[in-house]
Amino acid sequence: MAAFNLENYASVLPLNFTGENNGHSMKVTVPPFKYFVNGGGLSGNFTTAQFHLHWGSSDSKGSEHTIDGKQYAAEVNGIILFFLLAKERLIINGTYCLSSEIKLFGLII
């Protein structure tokens, strides 16, 4: 698999994010069309819409997903959207957007 390219992830942009913590996960909503992901087999340039983190009460559990049946201490998931010819209408941070693909990427910690 080819490497993913992350655009603006290392930049400090003058943006506000909103976060929501329910005690076992935290969701952060990202302003659309500011952070992008491409490469890695993706079919185009995807904008990051949100990311969320999951954790548990110990280092042996907390991840939402498992690898070979093993759960890990935490997990980070990001939702990225590819905008092209619309198949459905989405509302992102109060803005109507047209999206043709939605992808989820994850990192187990």
N, C-alpha and C positions, 0 to 999 in steps of 0.2 A: 504494500500500500504506500502511496506517495505521502509525503509530509503535508500536514495542515498548515496553512498560512493564516496568521492572526493579524488583523489590521486594527490599529489604535488601542490594542490591549495594553501596551506598555506606555501609552500616553495618558497624561492627567488632563482630562477634558473638563471644562467648566459646566458640569451637568449635575443634576440632582437625581438620586435614585430613591426608590421607596422600598422598604423592607418589611417583612412580616415574620415574626418568630412565634411558633406555637409550642415551643418547649422541646420538640424533637426534630424540628426542621426549620429552616429559614429560607424564605423566598425573596429574591431581590429582582425587582422589575427594572429593566434597562431602557432608556430612551431609544426608540428604533432608529436605524440608519446612522448609527454612530460607531458601532463595533461590528467587524465583519470577519467571517471565516470562509476560506475557500481552499481548494486543493484537497488532498487526502481522499480522492475518489468522489468528492461532491460534484454535483452537476452544474455548479455556478457559484456566484458570490452570495453568501447567506448573511443576513443581519442577525445579531444576537438580540433576543427579545427578553429573556430572563434567565437567571440561574438559581438553583436552590441546593441547599446542603442538608444532609441527613446525618444524625449522630445518635449514639446510644448511651446507655448508662455505664458501659464498660468498653475496654479496648477490643473485646471479642464480638461485639455486635453493634449495629447502628446503620450499616449500609443498607440501602433499599434493595440492592441486587446482590447476588452471590457469584463467586467464581468457583467452579467445581464443587458446589455445595457449601463453600465456606463464606461466612459473613465477615465483614471487616468493620473497623471502628467507625468509619465515616465514608461518605460519598458526596461528590459534587456533580450535579447534572446541569447542563446548559441546554436551552431551547433556542435553536436557530431557525430562521425562516428564509426561504428563497422566493424572491419576488420576480415574477415573469408574467406569463399570461394567466389570468386569474381562473382558478377553479372554485374558489370560495372567498367570501368576504370576511375579514377579521377586524376586530377593533383592538388596537394596541395602544395603551395609554391614552384612550379617548380619540385616537386617530383611526379613520377607516383605511384599511390597507387591503391590497389584493395579494393573496399568497397562492403559490402553486405547489409548494413542498414545505413540510415541517420535519425537522430532524432533531433528535435528542443525542447529545454526547455525554459521556460520563467518565468520571475519574474516581477510582476507589482508593481510599487512603488507609 
